[in-house]
Amino acid sequence: MPNDTFLKILKKGPFQLSFGKTLAAYLTRVLVTLHASSIAHCDIKPENILIAADYNLKFCDFGFARICKEPLRPPGGTPGYTAPEMYINPTVNLFKCDIFALGVVLFIVVMGFPPFQTNDPNVKDGWWGLIQNKQFDLFWSKCEQFRQQQFPQEFKNLIMSMLECDPEKRISLQKLLDHEFLLNGASEEEVLQEIEKRVKE
């Protein structure tokens, strides 16, 4: 019976794009269910995504989670996954912060490395600077050069809409569910088999 975290299987390398589509759709639906109960996780990262006995994925470690129906004071989080507004605003929309963190996770799923190390305004990070200044072409050019692979525009658009610095402009979960990148992914059975394979390696 597996009890590993998603981090373990991500360390084995990025997923194929078709698997990334399905994982993006699945994790988005999990987050929709959570937010429908007025719960914001506030610390979404691979270490806090558990591989269940049936090899499905679920969020765990709700230590920073909040029940919220209005903007609240940021409870904490993990550098590299924390939405930028959590550093500068006294109160934030925690649901939007979850979407940002999920965007980081989905980037890692497909690319195999994080989009930046920190977005703390007191620490300089060149990768985050490109995102913050909307130098998207340069950002993706560097990413693709590192991976030696081209990635579809719909994937790039999805990630940039989730990592949008302005929470008011950040994509909603409903629009995320309808995003074209999530279409035509691998079957859930194929993805579960891939997860099982990685767990047992």
NORWO-V788077 format. One record per backbone hydrogen bond with DSSP energy under -0.5 kcal/mol. NH is the residue of the N-H (numbers start at 1). CO is the residue of the C=O. Records with the same first field share a line. If there is no record, write none. Layout:
NH->CO ; CO
This chain:
6->46 ; 49
7->46
8->5
9->5
10->6
11->7
12->9
13->10
15->109
20->16
21->17
22->18
23->19
24->20
25->21
26->22
27->23
28->24
29->25
30->26
31->27
32->28
33->29
34->30
35->31
36->32
37->33 ; 34
38->35
39->34
40->38 ; 66
48->45
49->46
50->48 ; 58
51->4
52->50 ; 56
55->52
58->50
60->48
65->62
66->40
68->38 ; 66
72->92
81->78
82->78
86->83
87->84
88->84 ; 85
89->85
92->72
94->92
97->93
98->94
99->95
100->96
101->97
102->98
103->99
104->100
105->101
106->102
107->103
108->104
109->105
110->106
111->107
112->108
123->120
129->125
130->126
131->127
132->128
133->129
134->131
135->130
136->134
139->135
140->136
141->137
142->138
143->139
144->140
145->141
146->142
147->143
148->144
149->144
155->152
156->152
157->153
158->154
159->155
160->156
161->157
162->158
163->159
167->165
169->166
170->166
171->161
176->172
177->173
178->174
179->176
182->179
183->180
185->182
186->18
191->187
192->188
193->189
194->190
195->191
196->192
197->193
198->194
199->195
200->196
201->197
